[in-house]
Amino acid sequence: MKNYEFWFVVGSQFLYGPEVLETVEKRAKEMAEELSKVLPFPLIYKVTAKTNKEITDIVKEANYNDKCCGIITWCHTFSPSKMWINGLASLQKPYCHFATQYNREIPNDEIDMDFMNLNQAAHGDREHGFIAARLRMPRKVIAGYWKDEKVHKKIADWMKAAVGVHVSKNMKVMRFGDNMREVAVTEGDKVEVQTKLGWQVNTWAVGDLVKEMSAVTEAEIDSLVEIYKSKYDIATDNTDAIRYQAKEEIAIKKMMDSEGCLAFSNTFQDLYGMEQLPGLASQHLMAQGYGYGGEGDWKVSALTAIMKAMGENGNGSSAFMEDYTYHLAEGQEYSLGAHMLEVCPSLAADRPRIETHHLGIGMNEKDPARLVFEGKEGDAIVVSLVDMGGRLRLICQDIVCVKPIMPMPNLPVARVMWRAMPDLTTGVECWITAGGAHHTVLSYDVSAEQMKDWARMMDIEFVHITKDTSVDALEKELFLNDLAWKLR
């Protein structure tokens, strides 16, 4: 994450003379340096662009620079927008238009025509904004004074979404076997996904994993078990199950790292040669920032890794999740989210426990070890990426996570309970109407606004279910979306 950076490109022209341009450059450098102190990634001043060539050249450089995750533009003075056309038309990185000005207030005693010529961002940013609108460019427009915290928050959120684009464009997913048989929503067009999102999704045989597991040493297992003990409470005497999960984790990580994969999926229907479905192994890999999808769901696997990278410190509180069952008592309507074994401990309210229990589904020969915990309270989102045939749709729903209202002592899995917006039944009706999957990514760190930015950058449909959403309004939105996307 420390290697990512963003470039600050300032617009002007030769009309104002060298002294004005020197002042613009000095101020732009100052702003970039000061903003870098409060933003999650460095903002690097690159150029005060005054010609078509300067703009085109810096865009070409940004396109092929692996560290650059996006450009932020600002027009300190008036920058004629025709000279931006070639550069913006060829831009392949996320783009933010920062509409600000160097001075916070109008200086009553000092303002004259010289001041007006130098400080006309209100003029320049409108000219600059028109050409991006004319080119129909996906962009983020952020307006406000550059020293204000609320502006810093908006830029930081956009930066994290842009990092999600960078991760997406370099995403490789390792599939162990196929998806669960006869399931529709975990299918999808891998060619379209690679074209649109950059994901490379390929399959490795479970036998390849078993072979890698056989090469794991006892010393490697010992070392990982000590890490488990430092992070989690051991609540089982079945140390063999824990050690077996460690062997699975080590083997999976070696295979992913050797192939440059950031995410993986498997299915309980294909455990050829394995004694246990990876539970603790998958959970601890997710805690390290890898994405995971159960039942062969490669879409949620990749999306989990992307949203983790967008979160706090580059590995935020985001996790593979599944809606399991509802609590429909009047006035206490909640969803209970869980999975057989694999929920990331980044969601935990307290220190997780390692337990072993029988898993009455799949091809397990022995009881798998897994982390058991309750999810923390707080505002969050659940997100689902679905293939609508011809386009991808990203569905996001606002939720409020609560402390589970009952202990559920006989449920031996990690679990999270939440109140869906606008309420449980309306939220379920909206989710189903939009075609949302049963697998999601639940995140406390990534916001709906960031996912909207990410979807815009990736040029895919975005649907947001909020406290104000109604089924009727959503049906109209989806109908209009269908028409709009068919015309693209």
N, C-alpha and C positions, 0 to 999 in steps of 0.2 A: 504493500500500500504506500510505503514511503517513496517509492519510485514514480508514482503518478504525479502529474503536474498539469496545469491549465495555462493557456497563453492569453495574454492581454493585448489586444490589437486596437489601437486608437485611431480614429479617423480625423483627417484634417485636409488642407489643401495649401498650395503655394501662395494663394492670394494675399495672405496676411503678412508675409515677409518673414525673414529668419528669426527675428526676436520673438515673435509670437510662437513659432514652431519650437524654439528652444524652451519656452515656458511650458508649452503643452507637453513636451517630452519629460521635462523635469517633474511636472505634476503627475504625469502618468506613472513614472517610476516610483514616486513617493506613494501613490495610491496602491500600486501593486505590492510594494514592500510592507506597507501597513496592513493591508488586507491579508497578506500571507501569514501574519501573526495570529489572526483570529479564524481563519478558514481551515478546514481539515486537510487541504492540499495547497502546495505553493501556487501562487499566481505570478507568472513570469511575464514581465513587460517585454514585448518583442519589437514593436515598431509603431511609429506614428505614420500611418499610411497616407500617401498623398497622390498616388497614381494607381492605375489599373495594374501595372506590373508588380508594384510592391505588394498589393493585396493578393494577387494571384500567386506570387512566389511564396508568401508566408502561408497561404492555404495549402499549397503543394507540400511545403515542408511539414506542416502539421499533419497532413494525411499520412505521411510515411514515417512519422516519429512515434515509436512505440510508447514513449513516456507521456506524450501529450494525449489527454483524454477529452479535450474540447477547447474551444476558443470562446473568450468573452470579449465582446466589442463595445466600444463607447465612442461617441463623437463629441469631443471637447468643443470643437468649433463646427462650422458647417462643412460637411464632407459630401460633395456631389455624388449621388447614389449610382449613376451609370457606371462609374469606375469600379464599383463593387460587384457588378454583375458576373463577370467571368470567374472571379474568386469564389463568390458565394455559390454559384452554380456547380462548382467542382468540389465543394466542401464535403468531406466524408466523415467528419467528426461532429459530435454534439455542439450546438451553437446557442449561446446565451447573449441576448442584447441587454446590456446594462444601461438603463436610462438614468443618469445621475448628473451631478455637476460638482465642480471642485469646491465652490463656496456654498455654505449652508444658506446664507441670507443675502439679500440684495443690500449692498453698502450704500446707504442713502447719500452720504456726502461724497463718495468716490465715484459713483456711477457716471460714466460719460460714454462717448462713442467708442473710445479705445477699449473700455471695459466690456462694452456690448459685443464688439468684434471678437474679443478673446473668449468670452464666457457665453457662448450661445449654443450650449448643449440642447436646450429646448428646441432650437431650430434644427441643429444637426441630427439629433436622434429621430426626429420625425421624418426627415429625408431618408435617413438610413433605414428606418422601420418600413417605409413604403416599399423599398425594393425587395425586402425579404417577403413582404406580403404579396407583392407582385409575382415573385418567383415561387410562391406557395411553399416556402421552406418550413420544415419543422423547427421550431425555435422556442426558447423560453424568454419572455420579456420580464425583466425585473426593474422596477422603478423605485427610487428613494435615495436618500442621502447616504453616501458611501461609508460614513462613519457610524451609522445607526445599527444597533444590534439586530433589529428585525430584518434589516437588509442582509446582514451577515448570515442570518439563519436561512433566508431564501436562497442565497448563493450556495451555501453549504449543502442544502438539500439537493439543489440542482447538480452540484458537483458529484454527490454520491450516486445520483441516478445516472450520471454520465459514466462513472466508474462501472456501474452495472452494465452499461452498453459495452464498455471495454472488455469486461469479463465475458459477456455474452458472445462477443465476436471471436473470442479465443476459447470457447467452451467445447470440451470433449467429454462425452458421456460414455462410460463403460457399462454395458448391459451384460449381466450374467444370466443367460437364457432369454426367453421371450417374455411377453407380458402374460398375465393371468388369462387363461383360456376363456374365450367368449365375451370378454369385457370390452365394451365399445370405447369408453372415454379415454382409456390409456393408449388407444391407437392414435395414429396421426401420420401426416405426410412428412417424412424425414427430409426429403429433398426440399420441400417448401420451407421447412424450419431452418435448414442450413442456408438457403438462399436469403431468407428474411432476417434470421436471428444470428446466423453464424455457427450454429451448433453442429458439431460432428457427433453423430450418434451411431455407435457400432456395437456388435455383439461379440463377447468372448464366452467360450464354453465353460460351464461350471467345472468340467474336468480340468481345465487350465488352472482354475483357482485351487482345486484339490491338490494338484501337482505342486503349486507354489506353497501351499500349506505344509506339505510334507517336507519342505526344505527349511522350515522355520526351526530355529534352535531353541533348546530349553533356556539358554541364557537370554535370548531375545524375549521369550515369554516372561521370564522372571522380571526383567526390567520393566515391561509394560504392566505387569500385575502390581508392581510397586507404585506406578503412577496411578493405577486404579485406586489403590489404598489411600493415596494422598488426597484424592478428589472426592471419593465416595465412601459411604459406610458399607461394610461387608455384613450382610444380613442373611448369610447362608453358610452351611458347612460344606457345601458341594464345591470344593475348590477346583475339582477337575472341570466342571462346567465353565468356571471363570477362565481357567487356563485355555480351554478350548476356544472360547470367544477371543481371547488375546491372540491365539494362533490365527484365527480367521481375520482379525483386524490387521495384523502385521502383513499377512499375505495380500489382502485386498489393497492396502496402502502401497505396498511394493508394486503391484501390478498397475495401479492408477498412476503412481508417480513415474513409472518407467514409460508410460504412454502419454504422459502429460494430461491426464484426465482430472477434472475437477469435481465430477459427480458420478454416481453409479446407481444401478437398480438391480434388484433380484426378485425372485418370486418363491413363495413357499411350495409351489408345485414342482419346482426343479431344484432339488438339493442333492443331485447325484453324487454319491461318494462323501457327503457331509453328514455329520451326526446331528447338527443343530442349525436352525435358521440363525443367521447373524443378528443378534439383538443388541447386547452390550457393545459388540464390535461396531455395528452401524451407528449406535448412539454416540460413542466416543469419537468416531470419525467425523460425524456431524459437528461435534463440539470443537473440532479442529478446523472447521470451515468447509468441509466437503459437503456436497449435496447428495441427498438420498431420495429414492422413490421406491415405495413398496409395490409388490405385485407387477413389477416390470414397468412402472410408470416413469418413463424417461423424461417426460415434460416437467413433472413436478420435481424430479431430481435436479435437473438443470436450473430450474427457477429457484429452488432452495439455495443452491450455491451462489447464484447471482444476488439474491436478496441478503444472504449472509454478508457478501462482500460490500453491499451498500450500507450495511448497518454500522453500529458503533465499533470503531477501531478495526474496521475491515473484517469483522466476524461477529455480526450482531446477533441479537436474540430473535432468530428466525428458524423455523423448523417445519419439516414434513408433518402433516396433520391429516386427520380424517374425522369427519362427523360420524359419530357412532350411534348415539341415541339421544332422545329428547326427554326433558322433564317438563311436562305439560300442565302442572298444577297451576290453577288460575292465579295470576299475580306473581308466579315464580316460574316463568317459562325460560328454560335454558337449554343450550346444546352441550352435550358432553363429547369432547374430542379425545381421541386416543388412537392407538394402533396396537397390533398384536404385541409388538416389542419395541418398535423403532420410533421413539420421540426424543428429540434432542434435549439434553439437560440444560441448554441455554434458556429454556422456558421455566426452569424449576424455581419455586419459591424458597425452598430450603435445600439442604445438602441431600442429594439423591442416595438411595440405597441399592446395593446390588443384591438381587434375589434370584432364586431359581424356582421355576414352577413348570408343571406340565403344560404343553401347548397342544391343545386338542384339534389342531388343524395343520395340514401340510404333512411333510414326510420326515418329521423329526424322530430320530432314534432315541435321543435323550432329552432331558429337560433343559431348555435354553436359559442361560443367565441373561438378565436384563436389568436396566435401571428403573426403579419405581419412584415416582414423586408426584406432587401436585403442582400445577402451574401457578405462576404468580398472578396477582391482580393487576389491572391496568387497562388503558385503552390499547387496542390492537386492530389489526386487519387480517382477513383471510383472503387469499388470492388464488385464482385458478386460471390456467391457460388451457384453452380448448381449441380444437381444430374444427372450424365450421364448414370445411370443404370450400377451398378457394381463398380462405383468409383465416387468420388467427384472431381469437377474441380473448382479451384479458379481463377477467371479472374480479372486482375487488369489493369486499363488503366490510363496512366498519363494524367493530364489535367491542364489547366491554367485558374483559375477563374478570371473573370473580373467584374468590376462594370457594372450592367445591362445597355445596351446601350439606353434604353428607360424607362420612369418612370412606364408605365403600371398602370395608376391610378385606373383602374376598375378591377384589378386582386387582390382580397382580401386574398392572401395567402403569406407565406414566399416563396422567390424565390432566386435561384442562377443561374448565367449564366457563361458558361465556353467554352473554346476552347479545343476540344478533340485532342489528338495526334494520328497520325502525322498530320492530318487535319480532319475536321468534316466528310466528306464523306468517306474517307479511314478508319477513326476510326470507323464509323458506320458499314461499311462493315466487318471490322475485328471483331467487337463486336458481330455482328449477326452470322458471320461464326463460332465463338467460342461457340455460344449458350448462350451468356450473357443475364441475366434477365433484365426486365424493372425496377426492384427494385435493388438498390445498397446501399452501405455505402460510403458516400463522406467524405474524411478526409483531413484536412490540416496538421495534426500532425503526422500521421502514414505514413511511406514511403513504396514504392513498395519493397524495399530491406527487410524491416521488415516483410512485408506480405509474401515475398518469404521464409524468414527464418521460419515464422510460418507454412507455408504450408509444408516445409520440415520436421519440427518437428512433424507435425500431419500426415505425410506420405500421402499427397494428391497431385494431379496434380496442377501445377501452370502455368498460361499463362499470359504473360506480354505484353501489347500493348504500344509501346513507339514511340518516334519521328522517329525512324528508321524502324518501322514495315511496311511491305507491305503485301497485301492480299496473294500473291503467297507464300511468305516465311512462313506466318502463316499457310496456308493450309498444307504445307509440315510438319511444326512442329506438327500440330494436328494429321496428318496421322501417323507420327512416334510415337507420344505419345500414340495413340490408340494401335499400335503394342506393344509398351513397356509395357503398363499397362495390356494388355491381357496376356502377358507372366509372369506377377508377380504372 
